[in-house]
Amino acid sequence: MVYNRKILSECKKHLSSRQVTVLTGMRRTGKTTIIKQLLDSVKSQNKIYFDLEELNLRSVFGSANYKSIIDFISTLGIDFSRKAYIAIDEIQNVKNLPSVVKFIYDNYKVKFLLTGSSSYYIKNLFSESLAGRKKIFNVNTLDFGEFLTFKNPALDLKKISFSKFNENLYNTLNPYYEEYIKFGGFPEVVLAKTKQSKKDLLNDILDSYISIDIRQFKNFKDAGELKTLFKILASRAGSKIDISKLSAAAGISRPTLYSYMELLESTFFVKRLNVISKNPDVEISKAQKLYICDNGLLNVLAEVSSGVQFENCVFNQLQNLGGLNYYSLKTGKEIDFILNKNTAYETKERFTLQDVSKLKHLASKIKLKKFNVIFRYPSLAQPSQIWGGFIV
């Protein structure tokens, strides 16, 4: 079964560009599948795919003799006298790969398709050598619309209206949405048949992230200590970040923790949400909130409340739709999410008309006329609000 991700169409448009197409994202979000689909869509036969998980290929592409790399690719049937398409998977495994790509890019008519498991690597090593020569596409875990097509390919989302609450549609989609909140959107986890196999895969993804992606940037001696930090962060999902408390709980110095947080965000594990502020005298102007990149990872790391699970899930759904902030007064009153600086959203598993009224009042303080409660379970008040499963 072939599953098409939403980002695939964007990447296909970029095939006609001279620039290097770079796919990055957390491990096992589907980058390899997408790059192979892109290469398959190219009509030319002057194309080739390399996987740098293969040790023999790492030594080839790691050579300082770029002419030998050209010769090697030529022996595999690539004609450098005309336009060629070269896809290279897992580029983080060869440190000088950006220089190799630059050399070939500058001297031959080659369209490169690259994947890497970490934006941290790409930002640091690609920024200079491929400046102006690349476009980076971030591949996240499945959004809920993609989740639905993976679970039930017969569902035609284009024929479904998500603008108004529909009880029959809710009853159809709710089991899927509850699974999404529990196990998240890593493609192979979504396709796994049993709950235990889903949990096993999530733990494997987490262990691979620690042992491969993180350790290539930091010399962590104790993976267990690092996993403890992850558990602490997961237990604080949806909360404001307090570096002092985090530092004390994890037994890590503040400067080190700051660098870890930057690394974990750059490698897609956590997301920090900034506050939107217009009046510093009455509003919090610097505090950030913390979210985990995928609900499956959140739930294997910590036993958080169902409300936190729901809020973290909605965060990941909304961040795919545009710029996201939150709003907070010094009195403690908050709006969970502000999308594109024009729409206020509050998450409530169950809500009342009073909750809608409170949201309207807070939204008016920052001159927002558009606002909605995003709910998990229907109530009599829901017709003008949004069920989380309708954010696709």
N, C-alpha and C positions, 0 to 999 in steps of 0.2 A: 504494500500500500504506500503510495506517494502522498505526503502531506506538505502542502505549500504554506509557508509562513508569510505573514503580511510584509515583512521586510524584504522578501524575495523580489517583489515587483520593483521596489526602490533600487535594489542592487542590479537588476536587469537593465534598468534605465542607464545605470552608470557603466555598463559594458561598452557603450559607444564612446566613453570618455577616454582620453589618453592617460588620465591619472590612474595610479594604483588603487585598486579596490581592496580595502582592509576590513575584515570582519573581526571584531573582538568581543569579549564577553566572558562570563564565568565558564569554567570547565563544564562540558556536557550540556550546553544550552542549545546545541544543534548547528554549530558553525560548520562542521565538516559536511553535514547533509546539504546545507545551503550552498557551500562552495562547489560541491559536486553537481548540484542542480544547475548552478550558473554555468559551469563548464559544459554540461550536457546541452544547454540551450544554445551554445555557440555552434553555428553551422559549419564553420571551418574545421577541417580535420587536423590542422596544424596546431594542435593543443596537447597539453600533458598535465598530469597531476602528480605531485610529490607529497608524501607524508613524512615529516621530519621526526615522527615517533620512531622511524626506522633508523637504527644506529649507523648503518652503512651510508645512508644519505646525509646524516649529520656530518660525517667526515668529508664527504664530497663538497657540500655547500659551505663547510667551515674552512675550506682551503683559501689561502691568501693569493693563490694563483687563479685569478678569475678566468683566464683563458682556458684552463683545464676544466672549469665548470661549464663553460660554453661548449667545449669539445664533448664532455660527457652528455649533455642534453642533446647535442646533435646526433650522437650515436644512437639515441632513442627515437630518432625520426623527426626531430624538430628542425625546420628549415629557417634559419635566421635571416635569409635573404628576403623573406616576406613576413607579413604580420603573423605573429605567433601569440598564443594564449598559454600562459604558464600559471598553474594554481599550486600554491605551496601551503600546506597545512602545518599548524603548530610551529610557527616561526620563532617562538620564544626559545626553542631548543638549540638555535644556532645564533650566537651573540653577534657575529659580524654580518648576519643576513641582510640588514638594511643597506650596508655598503655594497654587497653583491647585487642587490636589486637596483640600486642607484646606477652602478656601472652598466648593467645590461639595459636598463631603462634609457640611459643617456646615449647608448651606442647602437641600439637595435630597436626595431619596431615591435615591441613586446607589450602586451597587455597583461599585467600581473593581477592575480586574485590571491590574496593572502588571508590566513586566519591566525589569530593569536589568543591565548587564554587570559591575557592580562593587559589592561590599558596602561598599567604602571610601566610595563616594559615598553609598550609602543610610544607612550608620551616621552620617555626618557631617551630611547635609542632611535626613534624615527623622527623626532622633532627637527633635528638639524640635517641629517643625511637625506631625508625625503621631504624637506620643506617645499610646499607648493606642488608636490608630485603625488599626493595621496588624498584619499577621502576615507574617513573611518566610519564604519557602521557598527553601532552597539547592538549585539544580539542578546536580548533578555530571555528569561524563561517565558513560557507561553502566557499570553494574556487570556482572559476567560473566553473570548470569542474563538481563539485558536484552540484552547482546551476543548471546547465543544466540538470542533471539527475533527480533532484527534479521537475523541471518545465516540462520536457518532457522525461519521462522514456523510450520512444521508441528510443531516440537518442543513437546510439552505438558509443561512443567516440573512441573506439579502432579501428573503421573502418574509422575514419576521419583523414586526414592528415593536421596537423597544421603547417607544416614546410614552406609552401609557401602561399602567399596571393591568395585567391580564391574568386572572386567576388560573385559567387552564394552562397558559404558558408557564406561569410560576410553578405549578405542580409538575410540569414536564422537566423544567430546568433545575428545580431546587436540589434534587439528589446530586446532580453534577456540581452545583455550586458548593454544596456542603463538602463534597470530596475535594474540590479545589481549595477551599479554606483549610482543610486538614492536611493535604499532601502537596499542594503547590503545583508548579507548572514545568518542572524539568521533563522534557519529552519522554524519556524512557521510563520515568516514574509514572507519568500519566498513562502510558500503555501497559504497565505492569498489571497483572491480573489479580493479585491478592494484596491485602493490606500489609502482610509481613514482607512480601517481596518489595513493596514500595518503601517500607522502612529500611530494609537492607540496602536498597539502592541509594537512599538519601544519606545513610551513614557512610557508604562507600564514596559518594560524591564529596562529602565533608572531609573524609580522611585524605582523599586525593588532593583536594584543595590545600589542605595543611601541608601534606608531605611533598607536594610537587610545586604548586603555584607560589605559596607563601615562602617556602624554604629557599627558593632561588633568589629571593630578595633580602631575606634576613636570616642570620645564622642562629635559628632557634635550636637550642639544645634539648628542650623538653617539650615534645608535642602535647603531652598531657596538660602542661601549664597553659599552652596556647588554647587548647580546647576549653579549659576552665574559663579563660577570658571570653571565649565565644559564648559560653553558657551564661556568663554574667551579662553580656551585651544583649543576648536574646531575652533574658528575663526582664530587661528594661525597655523592650520594644514599645514604641508609642510614647515614651517618656522623654522629658528634657534631659539632655546630657549634663551630668555633673562630674567633671573630670576628677575633682578631689575625692568624691565617694567611689568612683570607678577605680581610681588609683589605689585607694585603701583596700577595696574589696578584692582586687586582682593581685595586690602585692607588687605593683609595677610603678615606677616613678612617673611623675607627671610628664616630663619631657619625652620619656620613652612611650608613654601611652598616647601622647599626641601624634608621634610618628607612626605608631601602630594603627591608630584610627585613620590616618591619611592613607596608609597602605591598604587597609581593609576596604576602604571606600573605593580606592583606585582599582582594586581587584574585584569589585562588584559585590562583595559580601554584605556590606552595610550601606545604608544611605542616610545622609544627614539632611534634615529639613530645616531651612532657615525661616525665621519669623519675618512677617511683613510689618513694617512699622512706619507710622506717619506722625505720631506724637509721642516722643520718647518720655515725656513727663508722666504719662499714664500707661504706657505700653512697655512691654519687655522688648528690647531692641537687639539683643545679641544671642539669646539662648537658642540652641538648636535641639531638634527632636531626632530620635534615633529609630530607624526601621531596618528590618532584615530583608534581604533581596528576594526571598522566596518563603512562602508559608510552610512548605515541607521542611526546610532547614530550621525554621523557627520552632516547629513543633517537635523535632527530634532533639533539639538542644535544650529546651526549657518547657516546663509545664506552666504556661501562661493562661490567663482567663480566656473564656470564649470571646469576650468583648475585645481583648487585645488581639486575638487571632483575627477577628473580623476587621478591626481598624488597620492592622498591618496588611491584610489582603486588599482592602480598599485603596490604601496608599499605593501598592504596586499596580493596581488597576488604573488609578488616576494618573500616575506619573508617565504612563504611556500616551497620555492625551495632551500633554503640554507642561509648561512651567508650573511648579507646585511650591506653595509656602503654607505657613499656618499663621494664625493671629492670636495674640495673648495680651490680656490686660494684667497689670500688676496685682489686681485683686484676685487673680487666679482664673477668671473667666476666659474661655478660649473658643476659637473656631478651629476645628481639626484641620481643614484644608482650604486653601484659596487657590483655585485653578486659573492660570493665566491672568492673575490679578483682577479678575472680573466676576468670578462666581464663588460663593462661599458654600462649603459642604461640611456637614456635621454627621458623624457616624453614630448610629444608635441601633443596637440589636432590636429593641422594641422602643417605640416612641409614642409621644402624645402630641396633641395640638399645642400644648404648652412648650414643648421642646422646639416646635416650629416657630412659635412666637419669640422665644429667647434668641434663636438663631437670627431671626429678622432684625431684632433690636441690635445685636452685636454687629451684624453686617452693615447696618446703617451708620455705625460709628466710623467705618472706613468707606462710606459712600458706595456700598455695593447693593445694587437693586436685585441682583440674581442670587438666589440661595436655595438650597435643598437639603433635606435630611436624607441620608442614604441608610436604608434599614435592611435588616437581615430577616426579620419575621414580620409578616403583614399585620396591620391593625386597621381599625375603622378610619384612621386618619390618613391612610397612605395614598389616596388617589393623586394628589398633587406632588408627591415625593417620589423618590427613586429606590427601587429594590436593587441591592448590590449586584445581583445576577444579570441585571439589564445593562451593566457597564461592560460592553464588549468591544 
